[in-house]
Amino acid sequence: MTLATEPDMYSPNIDEHGNYTDKLPSFNSDALANGIRCPCGTRKDKVYLSANLFAAHCKSKTHEKWVNDLNTNKMNFFTENQKLRDIIRAQKIMIGKMELDISSKNVTIGYLTQELTKMMGECNTASSENDMVLV
């Protein structure tokens, strides 16, 4: 059985002025042995397996427009990132509360199951004694 591996997702670098710029990753490393995908919107299912193919892709109008849009909308991405962080924090709290609630209910279910088992055992014992008296 072999482990299925996915291509890495490309992300542009940020220069000293805080702008997004393309920096081609090295395809010689084992990290990119499975290729790379670009989220620019051209074809999100397209996997680039060589540096030459990916370099050609980065020169496409669609990819260049995507990088320009990233630079234009930096503030919007920051605001969206902050909102997403707040949502994740709230969801972590909700999940924690639900886990505690489930744990408490599991303890209750375990206790009630034991009590029911005891009561059924007592009923079976009592009915067995009654059967002996009738004979």
CORQUIPE-V860312 format. One record per backbone hydrogen bond with DSSP energy under -1.0 kcal/mol. NH is the residue of the N-H (numbers start at 1). CO is the residue of the C=O. Records with the same first field share a line. If there is no record, write none. Layout:
NH: CO, CO
//
This chain:
8: 35
10: 37
13: 21
15: 19
18: 15
21: 13
33: 30
35: 32
36: 48
37: 8
46: 43
48: 36
54: 50
55: 51
56: 52
57: 53
58: 54
60: 57
64: 60
65: 61
66: 62
67: 63
68: 64
69: 65
70: 66
71: 67
72: 68
73: 69
77: 73
78: 74
79: 75
80: 76
81: 77
82: 78
83: 79
84: 80
85: 81
86: 82
87: 83
88: 84
89: 85
90: 86
91: 87
92: 88
93: 89
94: 90
95: 91
96: 92
97: 93
98: 94
99: 95
100: 96
101: 97
102: 98
103: 99
104: 100
105: 101
106: 102
107: 103
108: 104
109: 105
110: 106
111: 107
112: 108
113: 109
114: 110
115: 111
116: 112
117: 113
118: 114
119: 115
120: 116
121: 117
122: 118
123: 119
124: 120
125: 121
126: 122
127: 123
128: 124
129: 125
130: 126
131: 127
132: 128
133: 129
134: 130
//
